[in-house]
Amino acid sequence: MNNNFAVVDEIAKAGGKSMAATLLVKSDGDFIPVATNVQNPDGSGRAIGTVLAGPAREVPILGTRYVDDYEPIKDASGTVIGAYFVGYKK
């Protein structure tokens, strides 16, 4: 799913103007966005490759607060391998 924006773009489109969607991969205990429709604040493209900071629901994403939800993505054995995020800008 790295750099495959079709899924997150479709979710964001269906959700409306202020909807954000992100797929994150778990790596060494961190969650790293690999596909998102969230743009970098400087306009340099999509905000991928950064590490999710702090408790997800309490930290603004690149300075923007969202009404959001995070859900784990698990493999067949039940191990958390990632997460997905959807949210609306406050």
mmCIF file as gemmi writes it, N, C-alpha and C atoms, coordinates in Angstrom:
data_model
loop_
_atom_site.group_PDB
_atom_site.id
_atom_site.type_symbol
_atom_site.label_atom_id
_atom_site.label_alt_id
_atom_site.label_comp_id
_atom_site.label_asym_id
_atom_site.label_entity_id
_atom_site.label_seq_id
_atom_site.pdbx_PDB_ins_code
_atom_site.Cartn_x
_atom_site.Cartn_y
_atom_site.Cartn_z
_atom_site.occupancy
_atom_site.B_iso_or_equiv
_atom_site.pdbx_formal_charge
_atom_site.auth_seq_id
_atom_site.auth_asym_id
_atom_site.pdbx_PDB_model_num
ATOM 1 N N . MET Axp A 1 ? 0.81 -1.203 0 1 0 ? 1 A 1
ATOM 2 C CA . MET Axp A 1 ? 0 0 0 1 0 ? 1 A 1
ATOM 3 C C . MET Axp A 1 ? 0.856 1.271 0 1 0 ? 1 A 1
ATOM 4 N N . ASN Axp A 2 ? 2.175 1.111 0.118 1 0 ? 2 A 1
ATOM 5 C CA . ASN Axp A 2 ? 3.032 2.297 0.099 1 0 ? 2 A 1
ATOM 6 C C . ASN Axp A 2 ? 2.787 3.12 -1.155 1 0 ? 2 A 1
ATOM 7 N N . ASN Axp A 3 ? 2.504 4.389 -0.956 1 0 ? 3 A 1
ATOM 8 C CA . ASN Axp A 3 ? 2.264 5.338 -2.045 1 0 ? 3 A 1
ATOM 9 C C . ASN Axp A 3 ? 1.111 4.95 -2.963 1 0 ? 3 A 1
ATOM 10 N N . ASN Axp A 4 ? 0.226 4.078 -2.516 1 0 ? 4 A 1
ATOM 11 C CA . ASN Axp A 4 ? -0.975 3.738 -3.271 1 0 ? 4 A 1
ATOM 12 C C . ASN Axp A 4 ? -2.104 4.587 -2.696 1 0 ? 4 A 1
ATOM 13 N N . PHE Axp A 5 ? -2.4 5.691 -3.348 1 0 ? 5 A 1
ATOM 14 C CA . PHE Axp A 5 ? -3.328 6.671 -2.805 1 0 ? 5 A 1
ATOM 15 C C . PHE Axp A 5 ? -4.78 6.45 -3.216 1 0 ? 5 A 1
ATOM 16 N N . ALA Axp A 6 ? -5.046 5.459 -4.044 1 0 ? 6 A 1
ATOM 17 C CA . ALA Axp A 6 ? -6.405 5.239 -4.549 1 0 ? 6 A 1
ATOM 18 C C . ALA Axp A 6 ? -7.403 5.004 -3.415 1 0 ? 6 A 1
ATOM 19 N N . VAL Axp A 7 ? -7.055 4.174 -2.443 1 0 ? 7 A 1
ATOM 20 C CA . VAL Axp A 7 ? -7.982 3.852 -1.351 1 0 ? 7 A 1
ATOM 21 C C . VAL Axp A 7 ? -8.26 5.079 -0.49 1 0 ? 7 A 1
ATOM 22 N N . VAL Axp A 8 ? -7.215 5.771 -0.041 1 0 ? 8 A 1
ATOM 23 C CA . VAL Axp A 8 ? -7.429 6.931 0.833 1 0 ? 8 A 1
ATOM 24 C C . VAL Axp A 8 ? -8.129 8.066 0.09 1 0 ? 8 A 1
ATOM 25 N N . ASP Axp A 9 ? -7.836 8.243 -1.185 1 0 ? 9 A 1
ATOM 26 C CA . ASP Axp A 9 ? -8.505 9.286 -1.961 1 0 ? 9 A 1
ATOM 27 C C . ASP Axp A 9 ? -9.99 8.977 -2.135 1 0 ? 9 A 1
ATOM 28 N N . GLU Axp A 10 ? -10.318 7.715 -2.353 1 0 ? 10 A 1
ATOM 29 C CA . GLU Axp A 10 ? -11.722 7.327 -2.508 1 0 ? 10 A 1
ATOM 30 C C . GLU Axp A 10 ? -12.489 7.517 -1.204 1 0 ? 10 A 1
ATOM 31 N N . ILE Axp A 11 ? -11.885 7.151 -0.083 1 0 ? 11 A 1
ATOM 32 C CA . ILE Axp A 11 ? -12.529 7.342 1.225 1 0 ? 11 A 1
ATOM 33 C C . ILE Axp A 11 ? -12.742 8.834 1.481 1 0 ? 11 A 1
ATOM 34 N N . ALA Axp A 12 ? -11.729 9.635 1.235 1 0 ? 12 A 1
ATOM 35 C CA . ALA Axp A 12 ? -11.833 11.079 1.452 1 0 ? 12 A 1
ATOM 36 C C . ALA Axp A 12 ? -12.891 11.695 0.548 1 0 ? 12 A 1
ATOM 37 N N . LYS Axp A 13 ? -12.938 11.266 -0.695 1 0 ? 13 A 1
ATOM 38 C CA . LYS Axp A 13 ? -13.932 11.784 -1.639 1 0 ? 13 A 1
ATOM 39 C C . LYS Axp A 13 ? -15.342 11.455 -1.163 1 0 ? 13 A 1
ATOM 40 N N . ALA Axp A 14 ? -15.549 10.223 -0.711 1 0 ? 14 A 1
ATOM 41 C CA . ALA Axp A 14 ? -16.864 9.806 -0.234 1 0 ? 14 A 1
ATOM 42 C C . ALA Axp A 14 ? -17.27 10.554 1.032 1 0 ? 14 A 1
ATOM 43 N N . GLY Axp A 15 ? -16.275 10.929 1.857 1 0 ? 15 A 1
ATOM 44 C CA . GLY Axp A 15 ? -16.561 11.598 3.122 1 0 ? 15 A 1
ATOM 45 C C . GLY Axp A 15 ? -16.807 13.085 3.016 1 0 ? 15 A 1
ATOM 46 N N . GLY Axp A 16 ? -16.404 13.694 1.932 1 0 ? 16 A 1
ATOM 47 C CA . GLY Axp A 16 ? -16.629 15.123 1.759 1 0 ? 16 A 1
ATOM 48 C C . GLY Axp A 16 ? -15.376 15.954 1.942 1 0 ? 16 A 1
ATOM 49 N N . LYS Axp A 17 ? -15.552 17.259 1.819 1 0 ? 17 A 1
ATOM 50 C CA . LYS Axp A 17 ? -14.456 18.218 1.722 1 0 ? 17 A 1
ATOM 51 C C . LYS Axp A 17 ? -13.403 18.133 2.819 1 0 ? 17 A 1
ATOM 52 N N . SER Axp A 18 ? -13.782 18.001 4.067 1 0 ? 18 A 1
ATOM 53 C CA . SER Axp A 18 ? -12.781 18.051 5.141 1 0 ? 18 A 1
ATOM 54 C C . SER Axp A 18 ? -12.4 16.668 5.681 1 0 ? 18 A 1
ATOM 55 N N . MET Axp A 19 ? -12.715 15.612 4.936 1 0 ? 19 A 1
ATOM 56 C CA . MET Axp A 19 ? -12.387 14.247 5.362 1 0 ? 19 A 1
ATOM 57 C C . MET Axp A 19 ? -10.938 13.92 5.053 1 0 ? 19 A 1
ATOM 58 N N . ALA Axp A 20 ? -10.284 13.294 6.024 1 0 ? 20 A 1
ATOM 59 C CA . ALA Axp A 20 ? -8.91 12.828 5.851 1 0 ? 20 A 1
ATOM 60 C C . ALA Axp A 20 ? -8.882 11.322 6.074 1 0 ? 20 A 1
ATOM 61 N N . ALA Axp A 21 ? -7.999 10.646 5.353 1 0 ? 21 A 1
ATOM 62 C CA . ALA Axp A 21 ? -7.841 9.199 5.499 1 0 ? 21 A 1
ATOM 63 C C . ALA Axp A 21 ? -6.368 8.843 5.341 1 0 ? 21 A 1
ATOM 64 N N . THR Axp A 22 ? -5.906 7.917 6.211 1 0 ? 22 A 1
ATOM 65 C CA . THR Axp A 22 ? -4.499 7.523 6.2 1 0 ? 22 A 1
ATOM 66 C C . THR Axp A 22 ? -4.365 6.051 6.529 1 0 ? 22 A 1
ATOM 67 N N . LEU Axp A 23 ? -3.466 5.36 5.833 1 0 ? 23 A 1
ATOM 68 C CA . LEU Axp A 23 ? -3.059 4.002 6.18 1 0 ? 23 A 1
ATOM 69 C C . LEU Axp A 23 ? -1.67 4.084 6.787 1 0 ? 23 A 1
ATOM 70 N N . LEU Axp A 24 ? -1.481 3.416 7.946 1 0 ? 24 A 1
ATOM 71 C CA . LEU Axp A 24 ? -0.203 3.448 8.653 1 0 ? 24 A 1
ATOM 72 C C . LEU Axp A 24 ? 0.335 2.035 8.806 1 0 ? 24 A 1
ATOM 73 N N . VAL Axp A 25 ? 1.641 1.886 8.703 1 0 ? 25 A 1
ATOM 74 C CA . VAL Axp A 25 ? 2.316 0.606 8.895 1 0 ? 25 A 1
ATOM 75 C C . VAL Axp A 25 ? 3.039 0.652 10.234 1 0 ? 25 A 1
ATOM 76 N N . LYS Axp A 26 ? 2.968 -0.449 10.992 1 0 ? 26 A 1
ATOM 77 C CA . LYS Axp A 26 ? 3.694 -0.533 12.252 1 0 ? 26 A 1
ATOM 78 C C . LYS Axp A 26 ? 5.114 -0.996 11.968 1 0 ? 26 A 1
ATOM 79 N N . SER Axp A 27 ? 6.083 -0.243 12.476 1 0 ? 27 A 1
ATOM 80 C CA . SER Axp A 27 ? 7.488 -0.551 12.267 1 0 ? 27 A 1
ATOM 81 C C . SER Axp A 27 ? 8.251 -0.245 13.551 1 0 ? 27 A 1
ATOM 82 N N . ASP Axp A 28 ? 8.807 -1.275 14.176 1 0 ? 28 A 1
ATOM 83 C CA . ASP Axp A 28 ? 9.562 -1.109 15.426 1 0 ? 28 A 1
ATOM 84 C C . ASP Axp A 28 ? 8.764 -0.364 16.488 1 0 ? 28 A 1
ATOM 85 N N . GLY Axp A 29 ? 7.472 -0.644 16.576 1 0 ? 29 A 1
ATOM 86 C CA . GLY Axp A 29 ? 6.626 -0.032 17.593 1 0 ? 29 A 1
ATOM 87 C C . GLY Axp A 29 ? 6.046 1.315 17.207 1 0 ? 29 A 1
ATOM 88 N N . ASP Axp A 30 ? 6.495 1.901 16.097 1 0 ? 30 A 1
ATOM 89 C CA . ASP Axp A 30 ? 5.965 3.176 15.615 1 0 ? 30 A 1
ATOM 90 C C . ASP Axp A 30 ? 4.959 2.925 14.508 1 0 ? 30 A 1
ATOM 91 N N . PHE Axp A 31 ? 4.085 3.898 14.299 1 0 ? 31 A 1
ATOM 92 C CA . PHE Axp A 31 ? 3.134 3.845 13.196 1 0 ? 31 A 1
ATOM 93 C C . PHE Axp A 31 ? 3.492 4.941 12.203 1 0 ? 31 A 1
ATOM 94 N N . ILE Axp A 32 ? 3.718 4.528 10.941 1 0 ? 32 A 1
ATOM 95 C CA . ILE Axp A 32 ? 4.221 5.43 9.915 1 0 ? 32 A 1
ATOM 96 C C . ILE Axp A 32 ? 3.218 5.486 8.755 1 0 ? 32 A 1
ATOM 97 N N . PRO Axp A 33 ? 2.733 6.683 8.409 1 0 ? 33 A 1
ATOM 98 C CA . PRO Axp A 33 ? 1.823 6.81 7.271 1 0 ? 33 A 1
ATOM 99 C C . PRO Axp A 33 ? 2.5 6.409 5.961 1 0 ? 33 A 1
ATOM 100 N N . VAL Axp A 34 ? 1.837 5.53 5.211 1 0 ? 34 A 1
ATOM 101 C CA . VAL Axp A 34 ? 2.364 5.114 3.915 1 0 ? 34 A 1
ATOM 102 C C . VAL Axp A 34 ? 1.447 5.51 2.761 1 0 ? 34 A 1
ATOM 103 N N . ALA Axp A 35 ? 0.211 5.885 3.091 1 0 ? 35 A 1
ATOM 104 C CA . ALA Axp A 35 ? -0.737 6.388 2.1 1 0 ? 35 A 1
ATOM 105 C C . ALA Axp A 35 ? -1.707 7.315 2.826 1 0 ? 35 A 1
ATOM 106 N N . THR Axp A 36 ? -1.871 8.519 2.31 1 0 ? 36 A 1
ATOM 107 C CA . THR Axp A 36 ? -2.742 9.505 2.954 1 0 ? 36 A 1
ATOM 108 C C . THR Axp A 36 ? -3.207 10.541 1.947 1 0 ? 36 A 1
ATOM 109 N N . ASN Axp A 37 ? -4.307 11.202 2.263 1 0 ? 37 A 1
ATOM 110 C CA . ASN Axp A 37 ? -4.698 12.37 1.478 1 0 ? 37 A 1
ATOM 111 C C . ASN Axp A 37 ? -4.34 13.66 2.22 1 0 ? 37 A 1
ATOM 112 N N . VAL Axp A 38 ? -3.757 13.554 3.421 1 0 ? 38 A 1
ATOM 113 C CA . VAL Axp A 38 ? -3.326 14.718 4.195 1 0 ? 38 A 1
ATOM 114 C C . VAL Axp A 38 ? -2.08 15.308 3.527 1 0 ? 38 A 1
ATOM 115 N N . GLN Axp A 39 ? -2.126 16.597 3.297 1 0 ? 39 A 1
ATOM 116 C CA . GLN Axp A 39 ? -1.023 17.291 2.634 1 0 ? 39 A 1
ATOM 117 C C . GLN Axp A 39 ? -0.058 17.88 3.657 1 0 ? 39 A 1
ATOM 118 N N . ASN Axp A 40 ? 1.222 17.956 3.315 1 0 ? 40 A 1
ATOM 119 C CA . ASN Axp A 40 ? 2.196 18.645 4.146 1 0 ? 40 A 1
ATOM 120 C C . ASN Axp A 40 ? 1.806 20.125 4.246 1 0 ? 40 A 1
ATOM 121 N N . PRO Axp A 41 ? 2.023 20.736 5.409 1 0 ? 41 A 1
ATOM 122 C CA . PRO Axp A 41 ? 1.643 22.143 5.572 1 0 ? 41 A 1
ATOM 123 C C . PRO Axp A 41 ? 2.32 23.085 4.572 1 0 ? 41 A 1
ATOM 124 N N . ASP Axp A 42 ? 3.503 22.739 4.108 1 0 ? 42 A 1
ATOM 125 C CA . ASP Axp A 42 ? 4.222 23.603 3.167 1 0 ? 42 A 1
ATOM 126 C C . ASP Axp A 42 ? 3.82 23.36 1.71 1 0 ? 42 A 1
ATOM 127 N N . GLY Axp A 43 ? 2.834 22.457 1.502 1 0 ? 43 A 1
ATOM 128 C CA . GLY Axp A 43 ? 2.351 22.188 0.152 1 0 ? 43 A 1
ATOM 129 C C . GLY Axp A 43 ? 3.254 21.299 -0.673 1 0 ? 43 A 1
ATOM 130 N N . SER Axp A 44 ? 4.225 20.636 -0.039 1 0 ? 44 A 1
ATOM 131 C CA . SER Axp A 44 ? 5.2 19.834 -0.769 1 0 ? 44 A 1
ATOM 132 C C . SER Axp A 44 ? 4.726 18.418 -1.092 1 0 ? 44 A 1
ATOM 133 N N . GLY Axp A 45 ? 3.477 18.139 -0.913 1 0 ? 45 A 1
ATOM 134 C CA . GLY Axp A 45 ? 2.955 16.811 -1.231 1 0 ? 45 A 1
ATOM 135 C C . GLY Axp A 45 ? 2.26 16.186 -0.046 1 0 ? 45 A 1
ATOM 136 N N . ARG Axp A 46 ? 2.055 14.889 -0.121 1 0 ? 46 A 1
ATOM 137 C CA . ARG Axp A 46 ? 1.336 14.157 0.917 1 0 ? 46 A 1
ATOM 138 C C . ARG Axp A 46 ? 2.238 13.861 2.112 1 0 ? 46 A 1
ATOM 139 N N . ALA Axp A 47 ? 1.633 13.853 3.281 1 0 ? 47 A 1
ATOM 140 C CA . ALA Axp A 47 ? 2.368 13.672 4.542 1 0 ? 47 A 1
ATOM 141 C C . ALA Axp A 47 ? 2.588 12.192 4.827 1 0 ? 47 A 1
ATOM 142 N N . ILE Axp A 48 ? 3.534 11.596 4.115 1 0 ? 48 A 1
ATOM 143 C CA . ILE Axp A 48 ? 3.872 10.196 4.342 1 0 ? 48 A 1
ATOM 144 C C . ILE Axp A 48 ? 5.28 10.098 4.92 1 0 ? 48 A 1
ATOM 145 N N . GLY Axp A 49 ? 5.529 8.991 5.617 1 0 ? 49 A 1
ATOM 146 C CA . GLY Axp A 49 ? 6.876 8.733 6.125 1 0 ? 49 A 1
ATOM 147 C C . GLY Axp A 49 ? 7.178 9.316 7.488 1 0 ? 49 A 1
ATOM 148 N N . THR Axp A 50 ? 6.279 10.105 8.051 1 0 ? 50 A 1
ATOM 149 C CA . THR Axp A 50 ? 6.493 10.658 9.389 1 0 ? 50 A 1
ATOM 150 C C . THR Axp A 50 ? 6.05 9.633 10.427 1 0 ? 50 A 1
ATOM 151 N N . VAL Axp A 51 ? 6.505 9.769 11.651 1 0 ? 51 A 1
ATOM 152 C CA . VAL Axp A 51 ? 6.1 8.868 12.727 1 0 ? 51 A 1
ATOM 153 C C . VAL Axp A 51 ? 4.925 9.485 13.463 1 0 ? 51 A 1
ATOM 154 N N . LEU Axp A 52 ? 3.886 8.687 13.696 1 0 ? 52 A 1
ATOM 155 C CA . LEU Axp A 52 ? 2.735 9.145 14.462 1 0 ? 52 A 1
ATOM 156 C C . LEU Axp A 52 ? 3.201 9.456 15.881 1 0 ? 52 A 1
ATOM 157 N N . ALA Axp A 53 ? 2.965 10.665 16.345 1 0 ? 53 A 1
ATOM 158 C CA . ALA Axp A 53 ? 3.461 11.115 17.652 1 0 ? 53 A 1
ATOM 159 C C . ALA Axp A 53 ? 2.4 10.955 18.731 1 0 ? 53 A 1
ATOM 160 N N . GLY Axp A 54 ? 2.829 10.471 19.893 1 0 ? 54 A 1
ATOM 161 C CA . GLY Axp A 54 ? 1.979 10.422 21.084 1 0 ? 54 A 1
ATOM 162 C C . GLY Axp A 54 ? 0.721 9.603 20.924 1 0 ? 54 A 1
ATOM 163 N N . PRO Axp A 55 ? -0.137 9.665 21.941 1 0 ? 55 A 1
ATOM 164 C CA . PRO Axp A 55 ? -1.434 8.989 21.821 1 0 ? 55 A 1
ATOM 165 C C . PRO Axp A 55 ? -2.2 9.607 20.664 1 0 ? 55 A 1
ATOM 166 N N . ALA Axp A 56 ? -2.532 8.82 19.679 1 0 ? 56 A 1
ATOM 167 C CA . ALA Axp A 56 ? -3.074 9.299 18.41 1 0 ? 56 A 1
ATOM 168 C C . ALA Axp A 56 ? -4.245 10.258 18.562 1 0 ? 56 A 1
ATOM 169 N N . ARG Axp A 57 ? -5.128 10.008 19.451 1 0 ? 57 A 1
ATOM 170 C CA . ARG Axp A 57 ? -6.333 10.817 19.547 1 0 ? 57 A 1
ATOM 171 C C . ARG Axp A 57 ? -6.093 12.149 20.241 1 0 ? 57 A 1
ATOM 172 N N . GLU Axp A 58 ? -4.923 12.36 20.819 1 0 ? 58 A 1
ATOM 173 C CA . GLU Axp A 58 ? -4.668 13.581 21.57 1 0 ? 58 A 1
ATOM 174 C C . GLU Axp A 58 ? -3.718 14.548 20.866 1 0 ? 58 A 1
ATOM 175 N N . VAL Axp A 59 ? -3.187 14.17 19.74 1 0 ? 59 A 1
ATOM 176 C CA . VAL Axp A 59 ? -2.154 14.971 19.083 1 0 ? 59 A 1
ATOM 177 C C . VAL Axp A 59 ? -2.683 15.497 17.751 1 0 ? 59 A 1
ATOM 178 N N . PRO Axp A 60 ? -2.535 16.813 17.493 1 0 ? 60 A 1
ATOM 179 C CA . PRO Axp A 60 ? -2.916 17.331 16.177 1 0 ? 60 A 1
ATOM 180 C C . PRO Axp A 60 ? -2.055 16.694 15.087 1 0 ? 60 A 1
ATOM 181 N N . ILE Axp A 61 ? -2.599 16.568 13.913 1 0 ? 61 A 1
ATOM 182 C CA . ILE Axp A 61 ? -1.862 16.026 12.777 1 0 ? 61 A 1
ATOM 183 C C . ILE Axp A 61 ? -1.325 17.207 11.989 1 0 ? 61 A 1
ATOM 184 N N . LEU Axp A 62 ? -0.011 17.367 12.001 1 0 ? 62 A 1
ATOM 185 C CA . LEU Axp A 62 ? 0.654 18.475 11.321 1 0 ? 62 A 1
ATOM 186 C C . LEU Axp A 62 ? 0.007 19.81 11.68 1 0 ? 62 A 1
ATOM 187 N N . GLY Axp A 63 ? -0.336 19.956 12.956 1 0 ? 63 A 1
ATOM 188 C CA . GLY Axp A 63 ? -0.888 21.203 13.465 1 0 ? 63 A 1
ATOM 189 C C . GLY Axp A 63 ? -2.394 21.353 13.334 1 0 ? 63 A 1
ATOM 190 N N . THR Axp A 64 ? -3.067 20.38 12.729 1 0 ? 64 A 1
ATOM 191 C CA . THR Axp A 64 ? -4.515 20.452 12.54 1 0 ? 64 A 1
ATOM 192 C C . THR Axp A 64 ? -5.202 19.431 13.43 1 0 ? 64 A 1
ATOM 193 N N . ARG Axp A 65 ? -6.237 19.864 14.144 1 0 ? 65 A 1
ATOM 194 C CA . ARG Axp A 65 ? -7.013 18.947 14.982 1 0 ? 65 A 1
ATOM 195 C C . ARG Axp A 65 ? -8.136 18.326 14.151 1 0 ? 65 A 1
ATOM 196 N N . TYR Axp A 66 ? -8.408 17.057 14.445 1 0 ? 66 A 1
ATOM 197 C CA . TYR Axp A 66 ? -9.445 16.306 13.745 1 0 ? 66 A 1
ATOM 198 C C . TYR Axp A 66 ? -10.381 15.65 14.75 1 0 ? 66 A 1
ATOM 199 N N . VAL Axp A 67 ? -11.631 15.471 14.354 1 0 ? 67 A 1
ATOM 200 C CA . VAL Axp A 67 ? -12.533 14.539 15.012 1 0 ? 67 A 1
ATOM 201 C C . VAL Axp A 67 ? -12.243 13.239 14.286 1 0 ? 67 A 1
ATOM 202 N N . ASP Axp A 68 ? -11.658 12.278 14.996 1 0 ? 68 A 1
ATOM 203 C CA . ASP Axp A 68 ? -11.058 11.153 14.272 1 0 ? 68 A 1
ATOM 204 C C . ASP Axp A 68 ? -11.278 9.811 14.948 1 0 ? 68 A 1
ATOM 205 N N . ASP Axp A 69 ? -10.871 8.798 14.215 1 0 ? 69 A 1
ATOM 206 C CA . ASP Axp A 69 ? -10.875 7.435 14.742 1 0 ? 69 A 1
ATOM 207 C C . ASP Axp A 69 ? -9.702 6.684 14.126 1 0 ? 69 A 1
ATOM 208 N N . TYR Axp A 70 ? -9.043 5.908 14.937 1 0 ? 70 A 1
ATOM 209 C CA . TYR Axp A 70 ? -7.966 5.026 14.507 1 0 ? 70 A 1
ATOM 210 C C . TYR Axp A 70 ? -8.397 3.603 14.821 1 0 ? 70 A 1
ATOM 211 N N . GLU Axp A 71 ? -8.165 2.701 13.909 1 0 ? 71 A 1
ATOM 212 C CA . GLU Axp A 71 ? -8.467 1.285 14.122 1 0 ? 71 A 1
ATOM 213 C C . GLU Axp A 71 ? -7.25 0.462 13.714 1 0 ? 71 A 1
ATOM 214 N N . PRO Axp A 72 ? -6.959 -0.61 14.45 1 0 ? 72 A 1
ATOM 215 C CA . PRO Axp A 72 ? -5.801 -1.44 14.097 1 0 ? 72 A 1
ATOM 216 C C . PRO Axp A 72 ? -6.053 -2.267 12.842 1 0 ? 72 A 1
ATOM 217 N N . ILE Axp A 73 ? -4.984 -2.569 12.147 1 0 ? 73 A 1
ATOM 218 C CA . ILE Axp A 73 ? -4.993 -3.534 11.051 1 0 ? 73 A 1
ATOM 219 C C . ILE Axp A 73 ? -4.188 -4.724 11.555 1 0 ? 73 A 1
ATOM 220 N N . LYS Axp A 74 ? -4.789 -5.915 11.515 1 0 ? 74 A 1
ATOM 221 C CA . LYS Axp A 74 ? -4.14 -7.112 12.045 1 0 ? 74 A 1
ATOM 222 C C . LYS Axp A 74 ? -3.888 -8.12 10.941 1 0 ? 74 A 1
ATOM 223 N N . ASP Axp A 75 ? -2.829 -8.922 11.129 1 0 ? 75 A 1
ATOM 224 C CA . ASP Axp A 75 ? -2.573 -10.007 10.191 1 0 ? 75 A 1
ATOM 225 C C . ASP Axp A 75 ? -3.407 -11.224 10.592 1 0 ? 75 A 1
ATOM 226 N N . ALA Axp A 76 ? -3.257 -12.319 9.886 1 0 ? 76 A 1
ATOM 227 C CA . ALA Axp A 76 ? -4.068 -13.518 10.116 1 0 ? 76 A 1
ATOM 228 C C . ALA Axp A 76 ? -3.906 -14.089 11.527 1 0 ? 76 A 1
ATOM 229 N N . SER Axp A 77 ? -2.761 -13.832 12.167 1 0 ? 77 A 1
ATOM 230 C CA . SER Axp A 77 ? -2.535 -14.358 13.517 1 0 ? 77 A 1
ATOM 231 C C . SER Axp A 77 ? -3.043 -13.408 14.61 1 0 ? 77 A 1
ATOM 232 N N . GLY Axp A 78 ? -3.54 -12.241 14.21 1 0 ? 78 A 1
ATOM 233 C CA . GLY Axp A 78 ? -4.054 -11.281 15.179 1 0 ? 78 A 1
ATOM 234 C C . GLY Axp A 78 ? -3.05 -10.239 15.626 1 0 ? 78 A 1
ATOM 235 N N . THR Axp A 79 ? -1.841 -10.272 15.065 1 0 ? 79 A 1
ATOM 236 C CA . THR Axp A 79 ? -0.81 -9.3 15.399 1 0 ? 79 A 1
ATOM 237 C C . THR Axp A 79 ? -1.108 -7.974 14.692 1 0 ? 79 A 1
ATOM 238 N N . VAL Axp A 80 ? -1.01 -6.873 15.429 1 0 ? 80 A 1
ATOM 239 C CA . VAL Axp A 80 ? -1.227 -5.556 14.833 1 0 ? 80 A 1
ATOM 240 C C . VAL Axp A 80 ? -0.044 -5.223 13.922 1 0 ? 80 A 1
ATOM 241 N N . ILE Axp A 81 ? -0.344 -4.969 12.654 1 0 ? 81 A 1
ATOM 242 C CA . ILE Axp A 81 ? 0.69 -4.655 11.67 1 0 ? 81 A 1
ATOM 243 C C . ILE Axp A 81 ? 0.554 -3.232 11.128 1 0 ? 81 A 1
ATOM 244 N N . GLY Axp A 82 ? -0.508 -2.562 11.539 1 0 ? 82 A 1
ATOM 245 C CA . GLY Axp A 82 ? -0.738 -1.207 11.055 1 0 ? 82 A 1
ATOM 246 C C . GLY Axp A 82 ? -2.002 -0.639 11.657 1 0 ? 82 A 1
ATOM 247 N N . ALA Axp A 83 ? -2.46 0.459 11.077 1 0 ? 83 A 1
ATOM 248 C CA . ALA Axp A 83 ? -3.684 1.099 11.527 1 0 ? 83 A 1
ATOM 249 C C . ALA Axp A 83 ? -4.242 1.928 10.376 1 0 ? 83 A 1
ATOM 250 N N . TYR Axp A 84 ? -5.509 2.254 10.503 1 0 ? 84 A 1
ATOM 251 C CA . TYR Axp A 84 ? -6.059 3.215 9.562 1 0 ? 84 A 1
ATOM 252 C C . TYR Axp A 84 ? -6.716 4.332 10.345 1 0 ? 84 A 1
ATOM 253 N N . PHE Axp A 85 ? -6.699 5.504 9.759 1 0 ? 85 A 1
ATOM 254 C CA . PHE Axp A 85 ? -7.216 6.722 10.365 1 0 ? 85 A 1
ATOM 255 C C . PHE Axp A 85 ? -8.218 7.344 9.416 1 0 ? 85 A 1
ATOM 256 N N . VAL Axp A 86 ? -9.326 7.797 9.961 1 0 ? 86 A 1
ATOM 257 C CA . VAL Axp A 86 ? -10.249 8.659 9.242 1 0 ? 86 A 1
ATOM 258 C C . VAL Axp A 86 ? -10.633 9.791 10.172 1 0 ? 86 A 1
ATOM 259 N N . GLY Axp A 87 ? -10.816 10.967 9.623 1 0 ? 87 A 1
ATOM 260 C CA . GLY Axp A 87 ? -11.173 12.09 10.465 1 0 ? 87 A 1
ATOM 261 C C . GLY Axp A 87 ? -11.648 13.273 9.661 1 0 ? 87 A 1
ATOM 262 N N . TYR Axp A 88 ? -12.341 14.168 10.361 1 0 ? 88 A 1
ATOM 263 C CA . TYR Axp A 88 ? -12.79 15.429 9.795 1 0 ? 88 A 1
ATOM 264 C C . TYR Axp A 88 ? -12.074 16.561 10.52 1 0 ? 88 A 1
ATOM 265 N N . LYS Axp A 89 ? -11.616 17.556 9.772 1 0 ? 89 A 1
ATOM 266 C CA . LYS Axp A 89 ? -10.984 18.716 10.388 1 0 ? 89 A 1
ATOM 267 C C . LYS Axp A 89 ? -11.981 19.39 11.314 1 0 ? 89 A 1
ATOM 268 N N . LYS Axp A 90 ? -11.487 19.808 12.488 1 0 ? 90 A 1
ATOM 269 C CA . LYS Axp A 90 ? -12.345 20.538 13.429 1 0 ? 90 A 1
ATOM 270 C C . LYS Axp A 90 ? -12.534 21.955 12.952 1 0 ? 90 A 1
